[in-house]
Amino acid sequence: HSRADARLEGLSGLDSFVPFFKACKLSLWWLPDVNNMCRIRALEIGTKYTHGEAVGAGRPGGLNLGFQIEQDGRDAPVKLMDARKGEKNENVNFIVVPSPFYESAYRFEAACHKNYFLAFQPPTHFRMVKASGAALLANAVLDFTLVNF
């Protein structure tokens, strides 16, 4: 989907994008095992384990951003993966670290693969990219700000 697909007819400005932004909400699910470890969940999506009921903030389960990094892979696609409460799945765990470049911005490092970070590659892709030193993919966005909604 794109913003154009989600736009409400007859409205202008930000009001026309309300459905798009509602569908794109992500939340952090903090894990108690390691300091700053979290899962990034897609809100308002139901799964077979929730019997189709949407999983809201503060409830376990739902779909999380996940990845499968190969031993020799430079980057890996990000996909939605099911992770139930108490389930051990290292491919959905991130360590939140401060951005080295932007105040109040953060990076999401794969908990099980050092130096692999969540990256947005415009216009539509999320990937896990290897970022050591200054070596980055062109146009990759690694620094994100958090919004309390």
N, C-alpha and C positions, 0 to 999 in steps of 0.2 A: 504494500500500500504506500501511497504517497500523500502529501498534504492535499494535493488537488483531488485525490479520490475521496478524502474525508471531509471536504469543505461543505458546509451547510449552504444550501441555496437561499438567496434572499437576505443574507447577513453580510456585513462587511467587517473588516479589521479582524482583531483577535477572536471575536465572537464566532466567526465562521469556522475557526479551527478547534473549537472546544472538543468535538468528538475525536479528532486526531490526537490531541494532547491527552485526553482521558485514556485512550487505547495505548498510549506510549508510556504510561507511568511505570516506573521501576522503583523498587524499594530495597533497602539494605536490611538483611537479616543477620544480626551480629551473632557470632558463634563464641561460646565461652571458653573453648580450648586454648586459643592463642590470641594474644593481644592484637587488636585491629583486624581480625579475620572476619570475613562476612561472605554472604551469598547475595547475589543480585537477582531479585525476583521480579517477574512480570506480574503486575497486579491485575485483578479483575479477570483472570483466566481460570477456568475450571478444568479439572483433569478427571480421569476415570476414578482416581483414588478419592477425589472430593465429590464424586457422583455428579459431576458437571457444575457443581456450585462454585462460584467465583471465590478465589482466596484473597481476602483483603489483608491490609496491614495488620501485623500482630498475630497472625494465625500461621501455624506451620504448614508445610506442604506447598503445593503449587509448582509452577515452572520457574526454573532458574536459568540465568545465562551460564552456559557450560562450554567446554572445549575439550579437544583430544589432541594434545601436542605429541607428535611423533619424535623419536630420538634424534633424527637428523633434520627435522623440519624447521624452516625459518619462521613460518607463521602458520596459523591454523584458524579455520572458521569458528565463529561463535554460533551456538545454536541453543534452543530452549531445551532443557533437560529436566525431567521429573526428579525431585529429591524430597522424599518424605521425612518427617520428623525422626531424628535419631539415626538416619541412614548415613553411612560413611561413604561419601563420594567425593574424592579429592578434586575431581574435574569441575566442580562447581564452587570451589572455595577461592577467595581472593584475599590478599593482604592490602589494606588501604594505607598508602604512603603519601606524605605531602608532596605536592609538585615542587620540583626544584626551580621552576620558572615563574609561577603565578601564585600570589598570595590567596589563601582560602580556596585553592584548587587541589585536587587529589588525583592520584594514579591508582589503578587497580592491578596489582601484580598477582600472577598465578601462584597460589600457595604452594603448589607442588613442583613448580618450574621457575627457578630464580631467573630474573631478568626478562620474563615474558609478561607483557602488559596488555590490558584491554585497550584497543585502539578503534577509533571511528575513522573509516576511510570514505570520504565523501564520494558520491552522494548517498550511498545506501548500505554500506558494509560495516559490520563489527567484526574484528579479527583479534587474535592474540598475536602480538608481534614481539620479536626479540629486539630488545633495546638496551644495548650495552654501550655506554659512553655516548658519542654523538651519532652513532649509526642508527638511523631511523628510516622507515619507508617514507617516500615522498607523500606529502599531504596527510600523513597520519596524525590524528589528534589523540594524544595520550592524557591530557590534563582535563579534568572534569570538575565542575562545581556542583554542589549539592543544594537542592531546594527543598525546604520543608513545606509539604502540602497537606 
